[in-house]
Amino acid sequence: MTKRILFAVILLVFTAPMIQNSLGIIESGKLYGDFRLAEDVEFSFKEWWTGEYQEKKSKYHNDNFGFHNDFVRINNQVHYSFFDKIHAHSIVLGKEHYLFSEYGIGQFCGTNRTNDTFLQERLGKLKDIQDTLERLGKVLLFVQAPAKSRYYPEYFPESLACEDTDQSDYHRFVALSDSLHINHLNLNGWFVSLKRQTKYPLFLKQGYHWSKYGTILAADSLVECLTRQLNQKLPDLVITSVRINHDISEQDRDISTSLNLIFPFVEESEGLPDYHFEEDSTSKKPKVIFLGDSFLWSFSYANIFESISKDWEFWYYFQDVWSRKSTAGEEEMKHMKDYDWRKSLLEADALVMIYSETNLYRVGSGFIEEAFEHFYGKDVSTVHR
């Protein structure tokens, strides 16, 4: 009897993936992160003879058999739980379960470094654009979002440990911005200065972006800076209380989600601020365009855009154009290639560019070059001296 039960179990284990693949009885959870499952291929004699067809077909079956995603999670969980090994592209497991971007560590250490000439030319053009917008009565403000790798270098794994260097993109960018008098809000350095003062974490172990508490602190600093730059009163951000939250949202565990584990990566808590915006008869909401990387999504989720700006736009990497209506699902998101961004820029009161340290090598995402050409023409390399 025992042998029959054992045989039945073994038979079920071997046949279950085939049954699942054919019938799809159980819906497996999706996998997250930077990967792409192989697609099915059509048979051709040419690829058969070269062996390409067999290789592609084998890859397809390997990626798409029944319960594939579940087996991936089991494998990842076993490796993490017993060997402290993770399987996620460009993600590094640091000390005390802190997760980092491998590229971000390289940025802090200065091994991933942008060419000096390139950085100087890019910021020189940015200064020229700032001056032009200023003559048109508009404000350009560059905001450097904080980097987790700069905030927590003590938790790098021993194999990647390093000292801070003035040759990193961060230090050279700040120095150049200061020398060129670019309107620059350095939240990266500010967050580091708050490290021993804040009661709640500004970054979580399992997240890439700033925490919800960090988001609101950054938004408050941005409002104050825009108020000075525009010389007009914006709505005041008021934090009434901070609650301890143990149920970490997917937004705040965006790195650990990509590990595709069965159980939660780590247990931690965060400060969840209760806040609102106060306006009076002197408050104004300028039209602001926000251009930058994924750190801006945190502002969108926290309703910061809507609270401080009228008719705001979010130019994500200068590729996608989001607005209140598109984020609310009332209309489709627009693509920059089909959008008259020049007209929109001239109608705005301010352009706020927000990029994190890991994205300084592609600051502007093409906007700086296109805007410079629009204002000064193709044959001019830089106006600023």
Secondary structure, DSSP 8 states (H G I E B T S, - for coil): -HHHHHHHHHHHHHHHHHHHHHH--S------SS----------HHHHHHTHHHHHHHHHHHHHSTTHHHHHHHHHHHHHHHH-----TTEEE-GGG-EEEHHHHHHHHTSS---HHHHHHHHHHHHHHHHHHHHTT-EEEEEEE--HHHH-GGGS-GGG-----TTSHHHHHHHHHHHHT--EEEHHHHHHHTTTT-SS-SS-TT-SS--HHHHHHHHHHHHHHHHHHHTS---EEEEEEEEEE-S--GGGGTTGGGG--SS-S----EEEEEEEEE--TT-----EEEEESTHHHHHHHTTHHHHH-SS-EEEETTTEEE-HHHHTTSS--EEGGGS-HHHHHHH-SEEEEEEEGGGGGGTTTTHHHHHHHHHH-TT-S----
